[in-house]
């Protein structure tokens, strides 16, 4: 039998149903794995006691014939989701000591369906980053780093901002994890760690109880080791929530049923503007290979044009900081988290926020404050929102001639900690292929498609029509099967 | 677009973030870099293009303006760094 920590979610559900093992045994194996991955600094908070008691309750439900669709599956939660009674930090010093009195809608749905919580995992502070290196709690190291834990030749990044979520599943210390994606924060770390990540259509998953970064772009989604597992977990995470004003009241399909493998006649858009300068040759080749795989399965490649792609990053780096500067105004030292005293109320605010926010968060709040300030609002913020409209129109036009779009997930294989750190704009370029999708509110996923010459994972991205996650998953599984990436990271728990 | 130290200090004050004087110069450089990067948006023709207000093809839902929740002040206050008698405590604002 496969080691319990190497199972897929589908495999684990099967084993639980056949009584090959119990949810408690599955949880115990994962609790040991969580301890084994400590050198990688993946967890901010481990919750082994909760895991074991939730697993025990799961076994009792199953014995009564009341098992839910994710019953007994151990997962990790990005530390951006509020979890009742469990510290929630957003990777920031400013949320020191914060223990929510409520549970986010998405996590409450996962527990409703029987999932078991292993703990809260690392991220870039307030989800602002592409490498999981900016948290107050330190950087996460990818299990793909060559060498033994603690004696790495190069410390490879897990991507970000959902880098803890990606690392924990790649290292076989959780069967799945929640992520959030504002400009690529699910898909890019999935690509960097050889895992699967979906950013659903804006409005599919409730944002209620998730620490906000840029509300018009933020969307939660599942991160798993297979496309089928992503379908299982996505179903539990989605659904209408009256507590989120942008939640869409639409039935949640059985995404697993969409995995028919039949993509004959499907038109796959290949955007010519994604052949950007600086795209590595091996990624270009992998992209071409991906087109071949889909052709062999009966799909029809179509060249499409997304002319405003090159402006997406610039629009994003106005809109996201603008929304962040407003969202993060709530951290004032009064209602929760850190407080640094000062003589006056204003001094207390400034001292608290000066000490509590890290450099990247501070940078984005200041940019956001500037572009929203009197005299600059039209020139920057409104202009960026107009460009956002044009980017959305590009996709509307493209989807007249195709059903799904195939691109690389990121322009290169993952870099090492310490690289690309000096120039913020250079760091932002990691997200060049993922950011346009958030601006347009579309669903997209990253699927592992191969390894680079450096032995590190490469992913391909699929982009779908609004609320057509089913096509996305169906095509994603075809790519997954054709690529058949079986390589494991140098370290697995 | 290039920001000077004084402008950065002003924005920092607007954002209520204390920035040590020694960091203003380098921060001005970083922010200027970002603003230069986003200037490329001026190449895009946006005449008569509406600024996007909602990416989802739906209007915001309306609800009745009525109290549907509440009555648990202790939970609301439980994370406050300093609280007393059912209130948050802040430095004195009015002499």
Interface residues (C-beta under 8 A of the other chain):
Chain A: X97 X98 X99 X100 X101 X202 X203 X216 X242 X245 X246 X248 X308 X310 X311 X313 X314 X315 X317 X318 X325 X329 X332 X333 X334 X335 X336 X337 X338 X339 X341 X342 X343 X344 X345 X346 X347 X348 X349 X350 X351 X353 X354 X355 X357 X362 X363 X365 X366 X367 X369 X370 X373 X380 X382 X383 X384 X385 X386 X387 X388 X389 X390 X392 X423 X424 X425 X428 X439 X440 X441 X466
Chain B: X3 X8 X11 X12 X13 X14 X15 X16 X17 X18 X19 X20 X27 X30 X31 X33 X34 X35 X37 X38 X39 X40 X41 X42 X43 X44 X46 X49 X50 X51 X52 X53 X54 X55 X56 X57 X58 X60 X61 X63 X72 X75 X76 X78 X79 X80 X81 X82 X88 X90 X91 X92 X93
